[in-house]
Amino acid sequence: MTIYIGNIPYTMKEQNLIDVFQEFGPVESAKVIIDKKTKRSKGYGFVEMHNEADELTAIEALNSQDLGGRKVKVSRANPKKEAV
């Protein structure tokens, strides 16, 4: 399962996401989405963890919490749509 994290601070890096989510279990990967034109964060990202139970615990604990001065939205990510 992939976790969506929205409304993150624009200064947040992947390592920051890893540090936050590692409190709940091992993190496989973290990605902050960057705008191709401006090279700045779009304010959201994704995290994958090794264990679904850890993911669910992290979602419940972090959703609507203050992270770097912003109230983040944490939920299961929608499946990626395939190109037609």
C-alpha positions in Angstrom: 0.0 0.0 0.0 1.1 3.5 -0.7 0.4 6.4 1.7 -0.5 9.8 0.4 0.6 12.8 2.4 -0.9 16.2 1.4 -0.4 19.7 2.5 3.3 19.1 3.6 5.6 22.1 4.0 7.2 23.1 0.7 10.6 22.8 2.3 10.1 19.1 3.3 12.5 16.6 1.8 12.2 12.8 1.3 14.4 12.2 4.4 12.0 14.3 6.5 9.1 12.0 5.5 11.2 8.9 6.2 12.1 10.3 9.7 8.4 11.0 10.5 7.1 7.6 9.3 9.9 5.5 10.7 8.4 6.1 14.1 5.7 3.6 13.0 7.9 1.0 11.3 10.4 0.5 8.5 10.0 2.8 5.5 10.6 1.3 2.0 10.5 4.6 0.1 9.5 8.2 0.3 8.9 10.7 -2.5 8.1 14.4 -2.4 6.5 15.5 -5.7 8.4 18.3 -7.5 7.1 20.7 -10.1 9.1 20.2 -13.3 9.1 23.8 -14.3 9.8 25.5 -10.9 11.8 22.6 -9.4 9.9 23.3 -6.1 7.7 20.9 -4.1 4.1 20.7 -5.0 3.2 20.2 -1.3 2.5 16.5 -1.3 4.2 13.2 -1.4 4.0 9.4 -1.0 5.5 6.9 1.5 5.7 3.1 1.3 6.2 1.0 4.3 7.1 -2.7 4.8 4.1 -3.7 6.8 0.4 -2.8 6.2 -0.4 -2.7 9.9 2.4 -0.1 10.4 1.0 1.9 7.5 -2.5 1.9 8.9 -1.1 2.9 12.3 0.8 5.8 10.7 -2.2 7.0 8.7 -4.4 7.0 11.9 -1.7 8.8 14.0 -0.6 11.4 11.5 -3.7 12.4 9.6 -4.7 16.0 10.5 -1.6 16.5 12.6 0.7 19.5 12.5 3.9 18.7 10.5 6.3 21.6 10.1 3.5 24.2 10.8 1.0 22.7 8.4 -2.0 20.4 9.1 -1.3 17.4 6.9 -3.7 15.0 5.2 -2.6 11.4 5.4 -4.5 8.6 3.7 -4.2 5.6 1.4 -3.1 6.7 -2.0 -5.5 6.1 -4.9 -4.1 3.4 -7.4 -2.1 4.9 -10.2 -4.0 5.1 -13.4 -2.4 3.5 -16.4 -1.8 5.5 -19.5 -4.3 4.8 -22.4 
